[in-house]
Amino acid sequence: MNVYFMGICGTAMGNAALLARAAGHTVSGADTGVYPPMSTVLAEAGIAVHEGFDAQRLARLAPDLVVIGNAMSRGNPEVEWLLDARALPFTSLPALLHDLILRRRRNIVVAGTHGKTTTTAMTAFLLRENGRDPGYLIGGVPQDPPTGAHLGAECDPFVIEGDEYDSAFFDKRGKFIHYAPRVAVLNNLEFDHADIFRDVADIQRSFLHLTRIVPQTGWVVLNGDDPNLAALGPLSWTQVVRVGLGENNDVRLVDPTETAAGIRFGLTWSGRPWTQLQLAVAGVFNARNAAMAATAAALIGAAAGASFPPAPAVLDLSPLARFRGVRRRQEILAERDGLIVVEDFGHHPTAIAETLTSLRARFPAARLTAVFEPRSNTARTRVLQEPFGRALGLADEVFLGAVNRAEKLRPEERFDASGLARQLNEQGRYAVAAETNPSLCDALLRRNEERAARGSRVVVFFSNGSFDGIIGRFAREAK
């Protein structure tokens, strides 16, 4: 089959294109602003990538199937031609993954507001290190396993990051509804994606739909400490295993202790000791991610119809000590002369708070500076303004970048960076809001130079985008 991907250079689309190519299909696609590394990876796999969208070119190529990426919308010339000509079949990325790969596999679907990418990578890595050949699709750039996508053996599980965000402009169901879970991992649930969800109850409804398609002999691995997940109810149509710190959990994290080297903790399974773990990745949230990954990997190997607790001893968890994490998740970019520069994908108040708490525990003597870009469709708005203030207030200094695509929001809807900076200053924090990201970087460099002689400093950048290149600039130029 000849498959054409619209928006092929996105992380998920590009990795899916690689999976389709590995499955033996002829693959091509188009995107705007085509640039490495994804363009290079696709080219090395023999996938033709076209710059820009061109209806006449698409008609000439006449693929057997067009995959329309989530970022595509009405007004795109190729979309309009497809709808008008009705000459070619089209589908969404999640539907393609189901039809091409997932409907035949035993799938671990990792969902949640936070930690999806890391938990997916951990699960795939753990299965590989235990001698399996799982397929996987990771929505980021992992250091372990070595690639973001792998077809794996059909007899082994497929591990996929399951997003609640809608599938395409013509399919408003959550992506994860397409993914046919044998094991559904629910890391946590909070309000996010304000552009498509009204409130927490709306998101809970979507997660409940996911659990409804887990078979009776499958499993829901659920964060037992999360009240929003507890509100989903007993989920009586399938088997549920709760993971967390609280005594009501089936798999418990015991005595997590954080140092500059990472985090150490114990695990119990159904009240019995399972193992002791030391992770190089930091934070109690990563300890929970590891526990969720370990539980899912143990359960996917259980015999069909087995009830909890199947024996977990057959799964060796020691490889998790070597897990190096995912790019842009507390990734240290520079470390010199008392300065540590960290990049993090955090764009939700809870994720930011957890990362800052972890950095404070790891580097208690350092002055902690948080640099935040309001970029996601939720962060750009005032919906979570107060929680962002509380989260960023955990740092000693706060630098707020320009609101991404601010012109598309009414002033009263827009994240108020200047107002938040004033509020933080009144609370005793040093806070700066800049009109442009380059000018923010200038102010940050000056501040860093002023503080250089006053002890160690940790500067962490929070953005789910490019931050106009200032992260790399600061990492290079700061002294």
N, C-alpha and C positions, 0 to 999 in steps of 0.2 A: 504493500500500500504506500502511496505517495502522500505524505502528511506535511501540511504547511502551518507554521505557528506564527500567529500575529502577536507581536510583543515578545519575541523569542529571547531577548537578552535579559529579561527579568530572571532572578535566581530560580524561582520555581519553574518558569517556562523553559529556561535553558536546560535545567537538569532533566525535565520531562522529555525535552527533545532528544537529549542524550540517551535516555531510557528507550525511547522509540527507535532510535538508531541501533542500539544494542539488541533490540528485539527483531532486527532485520528489515525495518522499514526504510524507505527513502525519505529523507527529512530536509526541509528548507524552511525559511522564515524571513520575517522582516521586523525592523524596529527603527526607532529614531535614536540618534546619538550613539551609534554602535561603537563600542570601545572595549579594550581588554579589561579584565581577564576573560569574561564570558565569550566574547567574540573569538578570541584565540582558541579557547577550549573547543568551541563549536567547529571552528575551521579544522582543527586537528582531528576531529571525529568525522570529517568529510561532509559537514553540513553547510550548505550555502546560506549566507546571511545577507539580505538586501537592506540597504539604507533607505529609510522612509517607506511610506505606504503608497501604493500605486495600483489603482483598480485595473488598469489596462495590463499591467505586468501580471497581476494575479489571474486575470482571465486567460492570458497567454500560457501561464504555467499550468493551469487547469489541474490542480492536485485532486486526489481522491477525497480528501477531507481537510477542512480548515479548522484549526483550533484557535478560538478567540480568547485572548488573555483577559484577565480580570480588569486590567487597566484600560482596555478598549471600550469606547462608548459610541453612541450615535454621533454622526458627524464625521467619523473617520471614513476616508474615501473607500477603503476596502470593505468596511462594514456596510456602507450604503450600497455598494455594488452587489454584495452578497444578498442583501435583502431585496434589492430591486430585480436582479437577474434571476434569482432562484436557480442558478445553474450548478451550484456546488453545495454539497452537504457541509454543515458546520456544527461544531460542538464546543462545550466549555472544556477547560483543562481538567477539572475534577472528573467530569464524565468520561473523558478520554482515558484517564488513568484507570478508572473502574473497568471500562470495556477492554482495554489493552492488557492490563496486568492484574488488577486487584480482585476481580471476580473469581479468579482461579486460585487465590493464595489465602493463607491464614495470616491475617493482617493485625498488626499492633498499630492502633491509631492514637497518637499522642495529642491531646487537646488541652486547652486552658488559656487563661489570659496571659500568664507568664510561664517561661521555662520550657515552652514546646520544643524549640530548636535544640537546646542542650540535652533535654531528656531523650529526644529522638536519637541524637548522636550517641549518647551514652548507651542506649538500648542496642542499637546496631553494633557499636563497638564491643559491647559485652558478649553478644551472640557470636560475633566473629572470633573473639578471643577464646570462646568455648568450642571452637571447631566447626561452627555452622557457617553457611554461606547465605546470610539473609539478603534480600533485596532491601533497598531503603531510598527514601527521598527526603532530604533534609533542607529546610528553608533557610539556609545560611551557608557559611564556609567553615566546615569543621576541620580541626587539626587531626582529630580521630573520630571516625575512620578517615582514610586519606582522601576521599572524594565526597561530593555532596549527593551523588546518585549512583546506584548500582542495581543491576537487574537481579542478581543472585540466582540461586537454584530454585526451581519451581517447587521442590519438595520442602524448602525452608521458608520461614516467615518473611513477610514484607513489613518493614517499619516505616511509617509515614507520619509526617507532621500534619495534624488535622486542624485546620483553621475554621473558626465559626463565621468568618467573613463571607460575603455572598460569592457565588460561583462565577457569574458573568452578568452583563447588563440585561440578559434575557433569562437568567436563572438566579433568583434571589434566595435560594436555599443556601445554608451554610455549606462550604466546600466539603466538610467532613461527612456529610450525609451520603456522599457518593462512595465512601471508602471501605465499606463492607467489613467492619471491625469484628475480629474474633476476640481481641482484647482492646477495650477502650480505656485509655489513661486520662483521667480528669485531674490535672495538676492543681487547678484553682479556678475561681470564677469571680470576676469583678466587672464593673461597668467600664466599657470601652467601646470603640467604634461608634461614636455618637452620631456619625453620618448615616448609619443604617439601623441602629437599635435605639429604642425609646428609653429604656431603663433596664435595671438588672433583671426584672421579671421577663423581659423580652429575650434577653440572652439566656436565661435559665430555660426558657421554652425551647430554644435551639439546642442546648445541651441535652435536654430531655429527649428530643427527637433522636439525637445520636444514640443514647442508651437504648432506645426502643428497637434499634436494629442490631443490637448485640444478641447473638443466639442464646438459647437457654443453656447450652453447654459452654458458653463463653464466659468472659469476665469483665466487670467494670472495676478498674483499679482507681480508687477515689481518695483524694486528700481528705482524711477524716477530721482535720482541724478546721476546715473551711465551712463557715455557717451557710454560705450561699449554695454550696454543693449539698450540704445536709438537707436543705430545704427542697431538694429534688424528690425526697421521699425514699421509700425502701427499695425501689427498683426490683420488684418481686419477680419480674419476667426473666431475670438472669442472675448470675452470681456476682456478689460484690465483696471486694477486699479493700478495707480501709487502711491507709498508710499515714503516719504522722507522729507527732510527739505525744499526744494525749493518750490516756490509759484505755480509751475505748477503741483504739486502733488494733487491727489484726497484725500489722507489721509496724513496729515502733522504732523510732530513732531515740537512742539513749545517750544522754550526757554529751551533746555536741560541744566541742571545744575548738575555738578558732585561734590561729596564730598566723604569723607572716608566711608560714609554709603552706597554709591551707586550712583544712578542717578535719578533725578527728571525731568519730562517733561510733557507737555500737548499734547493731540491728538485732531485734528479736522477731521471731516468726511464731505466731500463735502462742505467745507467752514463753517461748523457749529461745535461748541464745542462738543467733544465726552466725554473726561474724562481727569483727571489729574492722573498721575502714579508716584509712587516711587518704583524703583527696588532695590533689594539688590545686584544684579549683576551689575557690573560697566561698564562704557564706552558708548560713543554715539553709537557705533556699536551694543551694546546690547539693547539700546533703539530702534534702527531701527529693530533689530531682533524681539523685543516684538511687535512693530507696524505691522510688516509683519505677525507674528503669529496671532495677534488679527484680522487683516483684513481677513486672510484666514479662520479663525474659524467663523467669522461673515458671510462670503460669502457662506461657505459650507452649512449653514442653510437656505439660501435664496431659495425661490421657483424656480423650473426649469423655465428658460426663463425670470426670473426677470432681469430688467436692473438696472444699478447703478443710484442712491444710494438706496439699500435696507436699512431699518432702522437698525442701529447697536445696539440700546438701549437694545434689548433683550439679548445681550451677556454681562455678568458681567465680567469686566476686573480686578476687585479688587484682585482676587487670585494671579495675577502676582506679587504683592508685596511680596508674600510668596515664590515665585519661587527661589530655592536654586542653580540652575545651574547644570552644568555637570562637572564631575570629569576631572581634567587636563585642565580646562579652567579658568585661573586666580585663581586656587585653592591654598589657603593659607595652607601650610604644617606645618609651625612653626611660632610662634610669641613670642619672649622673649628678654628681656634685650636690647631693641632698635633694634632688628633684626626681619625682616619679610621675610620668605622664601616662594616664590610663584612658582608653577608649571603651565606651559601653553603649550598647544599643538601646538602653532604657529610655522609654518615652511615655511611661505611665507612672503616676506618683508612687505606687507600691513598689515597683521595680527600682525606682530611683532611691527610695528610702532604704530598701534592703541592701542595695549596693553600697550606699554611704555608711550604713551601719556596719557592714562587713569591712569596708576600708578603714573605718575608725578602730575596729577590733584588731585588724592586722597591723596598722601603723599608728598606734596610740599617741606617739610623740609628735606626729607630723601635723602641720597646718593643712586642713582639708578644703580644697577649692572645687566647687561644682560649676560646670559650664554647660548650660542647657539651651538646646535649640527647639522651640515650639514648632514642630514640623508635621506630626501625624494629624490626621483629620480630626482627632479629638483634642490633641494638645494645642492645636492652633486656636481653639475656642476657649470660652470662659467656663465651660461645663465643669472642669476639674481644677479651676483656678485655686481654690482654697486648699485642696489636698496637695497640689504642686507646691504651694507655699510652705506647708508643714514638712513635706519631704525635703525640699531644698534647704529648709532651715536647719537641717541636721549637719550641714557643712558650716565651716567658719566663714567662708567667702562664697558669694554667688555671682556669676556673670551670666546674664540673660541675652541670648541672641535675638535676631530679628524674626518676627513671626513669618513663617513660610507662606507664600501666596496670600499675603495679608490683604491685597486688593480685592480678593474674592469674598471677603467677609465684611459685614457691616461693623462699624466701630464698636457698637455695643455688644456684638457677638465675639469679638476678637480677644484673644488672650492679652491681658494687660500687663506687659512686661515692666513698664515704668512704675505702675501702681504696686506691683509685687516687690520691685526693688526698694521703693519707699517703705513698704511694710517691713521688709527684712531689716532695713537700716534702723528702723524704730525699735526693732527687737534686739539690736546689738550686733547684727551681722554686717559685714562689709558687702554691699550689693551694688551691682552696676547693670544697667540696661542700655544697650546700644541700638542705634537705628539700622546699622548694617553689620554683617558678620565680620568683614575685614576690620572695621573700626573697633569691634569687640576684641579681636585678636590683638590689635595695637594696645588697647588698654590692659589686656591680660599680660602681655609681655612687659609692659612698664611696671605693673604691680608685682610681677614675679621678680623683676630685677631689684625692686625696692626691698623685697622680703628675702632675697637670696642669702643675706648674711645673718638671718634670724632663725636658722634651724631648718629642719627637713620640711619638705612640702610635697603634697600629693595633689595633682590637678587631674580631675576626671571630667571628660567630655561625654555628655549624654545627647545622642542624636540617632534617629533611625534613617538618616540620610547623609548627605555629603558635608553638611555644615559649611558649604562654600569653600571647602579645602582648608579651613583654618586649623583643623586638628593636626594634620601633617605639618603645616607651617609652624605651629607652636612647638610640636615635638622636635622639629629641626633647629629652630632658632632660640628657644628658651635656654637660658644659662643657669 
